[in-house]
Amino acid sequence: GAVVSQHPSRVICKSGTSVKIECRSLDFQATTMFWYRQFPKKSLMLMATSNEGSKATYEQGVEKDKFLINHASLTLSTLTVTSAHPEDSSFYICSAHPLAGGVNEQFFGPGTRLTVL
Amino acid sequence: AQSVSQHNHHVILSEAASLELGCNYSYGGTVNLFWYVQYPGQHLQLLLKYFSGDPLVKGIKGFEAEFIKSKFSFNLRKPSVQWSDTAEYFCAVIPSGNTGKLIFGQGTTLQVKP
């Protein structure tokens, strides 16, 4: 149980285009999902907290207009990288907190590798 | 600045050697502590966690960690590593009142030689 999927697993796009990444909790409902960014040989950096039915909360330094987050249902959150540039190339990982779980229990997706040419 | 620090960035061990990876944090108050592992090409998996109670926590695959409050530390240990333990290890903290937001350390790359 407690499986989180991400789609796509890899995406290559041209500079200036927008890319949507999906995060789904497959066998549980999640009121809260988190989006992280992982640079090569670096740790995970929390970008934003996505709450079902409300606006996402962004961490300091993360542009909310560039990284659009939508949490339309209890099993799906999407991250859209708008007008992507090469510096946005990274590994994006989501995690989901189960509705029925303890407040600090969360499960991670496999990540999405974004390459912007 | 408040942070999570992992002292060892890259550790190379031979099979059967003992492992200890350091983790220190600088948050006061109650904290929830985690160790995650990321095997090559795979997603993050929880190794173990500490919320309260016995400060010596046992996790999966023979790993354990000890919470020492006075030292703000949560070091990961394994008595005898295997080649399959080769992976990236992350210490993470949820500070008091942080509502689930994980703050990660820099990660430690463990390479186990057969």
Interface residues (C-beta under 8 A of the other chain):
Chain A: T32 F34 K41 K42 S43 L44 M45 L46 T49 I93 S95 H97 G102 V103 N104 Q106 F108 G109 P110 G111
Chain B: N32 Y36 Q42 H43 L44 Q45 K49 F51 F90 I94 T99 G100 K101 L102 I103 F104 G105 Q106 G107
